[in-house]
Amino acid sequence: MRHDTFYHALKVDAEKCFGCTHCMNQCPTSAIRIKDGIADIRKDWCVDCGECMRACPVDAIYVEQDDFETIFDYKYRVLLIPSVFIGQFSKHIRKEEIVSILHDLGFTHVYQVEYTADIVNQAMLKMAETKGNKPHISPFCPAIVRLIQVRFPSLTDNILTIMPPIDASAIFYKELLLQKGIPSDEIGMFYVTPCAAKIAAANSPVGEDKSHIDGVINMDFLYNKVFHYLKQNPDPDRGKDLNVPDLYDKGILWSLTNGEADNMLGRCIAIDEIHNVIEFLERLETTDEIQNVDFLELRACDQSCAGGVLMAGNRFLTIERLKKRAQAAPSVSLIQEDEKYREALNYLEGKLQINKIPPRTMQPFGSEMEEAMKRMEQVRNMMCFLPGIDCGACGAPNCQSLAQDITRREAQLSNCVFLQRMMEKNKKLNSDHAIRIIEKTWGKDRLDKDCRKKGAKYEGM
Amino acid sequence: MIFKYEIEGGNFTKAGNASSNVKKTLKQLNVNPSIIKRIVVALYEAEVNVVAHAYKGEITADITPERICICIEDDGPGIPDIDLAMQEGYSTASQKVREMGFGAGMGLPNIKKNVDQLNISSQVGKGTIVELTTFF
């Protein structure tokens, strides 16, 4: 796995992308520009929330994943599945069937991620007892942790520095295998992810020196693989001999909205969907309206992980299934009752705390205050001329972003199509030059007639 | 660099508009987050004071690389006894305002706590001028 400073799982397929600006307008950190007719994601501003992928009408934004065959580099191939994975399958498909297929696909061990949710919960409660900087913010969603680093650096100290269940489970289950005498390099820990943020977190973790995951598999990919296998190899007895222990109710619901908030103490608020989270954090930072709140559960996706960008099933159906499952599930964590897990659990408990989360400010005008003021003044001057229509035709999401890009010499005033008309009128720009400027942003021949493009009369032909 | 914002008396839903904008600007200028937090808390208090007590007001923020000066000037009843108004818990807020969770008498003391310099001048029946300065 790579360990880049800002590894991002979201990639743009240059063949499919036609520069339609949908992603650019949705990005909560204004990290996308259109260059040569293709979306370009600014690495140091991206928080891996996946909003761009959701917005793309032609599936040009995709989540890069490790080649599935790499699992066979390891003798012991452990798959960690979150509860929302099983929640996508209809109630008629038993979890034993799913796990049995996952074994057939090549995994030697299959575990559910949220077995450690309760241990994580207890560590969070313990830390919350003594930690200042309220309201405490959940460390669960990696897109939110990154969003806070980038857009709300003053709130990084509010984040509870306890690892989420995915990392805890990776440590716990690996330790169980190590205790059996299996060498570390023969064990591969794989995680099925519902979103891009968790892939980025596994590749460049925040608050930890190295990831506990050896590979990440996209959930839609694995869902298709399992479903395909199920359809092609029907077997009513599949998984009958397997005993997959039930998750307890808290674990099943942990990754859904209120999963954590319902299990923390004091006044807890759960907010999902990244724009909602931003609105709330802006208020928290500026006003004293939000007081005496003890804990904030913040998730980037609508309906939390059930709404993950890589989820194949409908999020509301997934939630309904998981809630039904939780009602029938035991309310105590079985691994904590079981003596044979005691040693690995003790080991895990010593590892749960992660490092402090450092701020990672966007710095649109650079790090020097005097220089930043100069550039900000330039932006204010340019805003006198820019139309304020925020049409995106310059390749930036709004006039303000274009002006900021110009101060960094990444764009020019003549990128604005309205200013181009003014320049043409004042004979400062000839029309051929204007077209060349547009082609630089939108790609060559972008304005030529094309009857095969999306929505045109021969689309798809 | 000068920024101006208007405040509408009695409109609590809009209170915080200026603080939010000043916060955004200071963030972009890479001012230390804990200093930003204190400035914004003070400015928000001052904004709410104008909304609660005055008819209308204007905020002028002047930012240099060394400091921020914010002047909050309002058309309002004025403060008859500034020393009394500076005491924690002293409030003249109406019942209506208190029901909305404001008017605990912590406004001015809280502003003083969060800025480096605070100047208040007032003329009864005309208005109040609050000047805040914080060095970066």
Chai-1 contact restraints between the chains, C-beta under 6 A:
chainA,res_idxA,chainB,res_idxB,connection_type,confidence,min_distance_angstrom,max_distance_angstrom,comment,restraint_id
A,P153,B,P33,contact,1.0,0.0,6.0,A-B,restraint_1
A,S154,B,P33,contact,1.0,0.0,6.0,A-B,restraint_2
A,S154,B,K37,contact,1.0,0.0,6.0,A-B,restraint_3
A,T286,B,G16,contact,1.0,0.0,6.0,A-B,restraint_4
A,T286,B,S19,contact,1.0,0.0,6.0,A-B,restraint_5
A,T286,B,S20,contact,1.0,0.0,6.0,A-B,restraint_6
A,T286,B,K23,contact,1.0,0.0,6.0,A-B,restraint_7
A,T286,B,V40,contact,1.0,0.0,6.0,A-B,restraint_8
A,T287,B,G16,contact,1.0,0.0,6.0,A-B,restraint_9
A,T287,B,Y44,contact,1.0,0.0,6.0,A-B,restraint_10
A,P364,B,Q28,contact,1.0,0.0,6.0,A-B,restraint_11
A,F365,B,Q28,contact,1.0,0.0,6.0,A-B,restraint_12
A,S367,B,N30,contact,1.0,0.0,6.0,A-B,restraint_13
A,M369,B,L29,contact,1.0,0.0,6.0,A-B,restraint_14
A,M369,B,P65,contact,1.0,0.0,6.0,A-B,restraint_15
A,E370,B,P65,contact,1.0,0.0,6.0,A-B,restraint_16
A,A372,B,L29,contact,1.0,0.0,6.0,A-B,restraint_17
A,E377,B,M1,contact,1.0,0.0,6.0,A-B,restraint_18
